[in-house]
Amino acid sequence: MVLNPAPEANALLPEQNREGGLTQDWAGNDQQWWDWYVTLAANDASDANDAGADRAPLVEGPGLPDVAPADDEALVAALAEPYVLRDEQVAAFRAESFVKLPGVLPPAVVRRLAERLDVLLRAEHGNDTAGRFTALEQMWRADPLMRAVALSRRIGDIASALVGADVRIYHDNALSKEPGCGRTPWHHDAEHFPLATLKAVTAWMPMSAVPTPMGPLSFAQGEDLRPVLDGLHFDRVGTSYDRAVTERFAAAHVRVVDSAYGVGDVSFHGALCFHTVGGNRTTQPRRALATTYYADGARVVDSPTLISGTWREFLPGVQPGEVAATELNPVVGRLLD
Ligand SMILES: O=C(O)CCC(=O)C(=O)O
């Protein structure tokens, strides 16, 4: 097995990022980042949700929620309603670095958002996307429905309660794993966000049920698993990092929680949560809105890296070391008494 091929071995890594260390700006756009990033995931025949050749045929997906879509008023009202978070759910998030919450989004809201997202993704990427990972970010700036969810108190206040601080939005994201697309590599978001805080959390909001063959988010359970991965180096061209994480976790008996999502379930994972995602072995795109929030007052780290992707678009004008607060980062969630 070749562990460290030459940088040019990955054609999707922009040429400008092939030399030097990781401390440099990503030279492409957000979609190019995702196209490259999923090439860093191993997709072996032994993986449950692999994506190479000779695989079993794709199975039918679950479809969209079988309800009428919410109208604007009902959607806004549902997203303004506080979610009753139990103390043990907050404790589970802090101990395990993630929590999956049932019933955060009513099925009619999911249906409406899913239909809107379909329009937005097709407008951006067209219809010829089989096998790809297509993304769209900062939708909230232009689309009222996407704004209603990304800036909602319901989601924002959950994020606040989990991290224990008022939170600002970093960015929203539509993540569409098209039929046949392979795995998302193991990672934790602290290595991606250029934020000098661990009080950051991503709400992963699937736009349908996500059964196992479709690729639900899988979480390694543990508050801080970095010591288990001590000495591993990020591999910008191949799958060695992803493979090594799998091996280290198995050797250390780290539990990986890999369960299906029901309609309306939303998971929240913290900056130190190691996670991966299986391939999509269904005929339906696996779509989720993934919106990240971080503690008000946080600064940008002194040395962002190319893994931070197009972070300057999410924090326009903010330089390394400065406070991460622009008009694109309103406070969305507040700590409640
Ligand atoms: O949806 C995916 O496949 C990846 C999502 C992810 O890694 C994240 O939201 O942090």
The ligand as an SDF file (V2000), in Angstrom:
LIG
                    3D

 10  9  0  0  0  0  0  0  0  0999 V2000
  -22.5830   14.9070    5.3970 O   0  0  0  0  0  0  0  0  0  0  0  0
  -21.4500   14.4460    5.3150 C   0  0  0  0  0  0  0  0  0  0  0  0
  -21.1680   13.4670    4.6300 O   0  0  0  0  0  0  0  0  0  0  0  0
  -20.3250   15.0880    6.0940 C   0  0  0  0  0  0  0  0  0  0  0  0
  -20.8200   15.9720    7.1730 C   0  0  0  0  0  0  0  0  0  0  0  0
  -19.7750   16.4360    8.1090 C   0  0  0  0  0  0  0  0  0  0  0  0
  -18.6940   15.9380    8.1720 O   0  0  0  0  0  0  0  0  0  0  0  0
  -20.1130   17.5410    8.9970 C   0  0  0  0  0  0  0  0  0  0  0  0
  -21.2200   18.0920    8.9150 O   0  0  0  0  0  0  0  0  0  0  0  0
  -19.2490   17.9040    9.8460 O   0  0  0  0  0  0  0  0  0  0  0  0
  1  2  2  0
  2  3  1  0
  2  4  1  0
  4  5  1  0
  5  6  1  0
  6  7  2  0
  6  8  1  0
  8  9  2  0
  8 10  1  0
M  END
$$$$
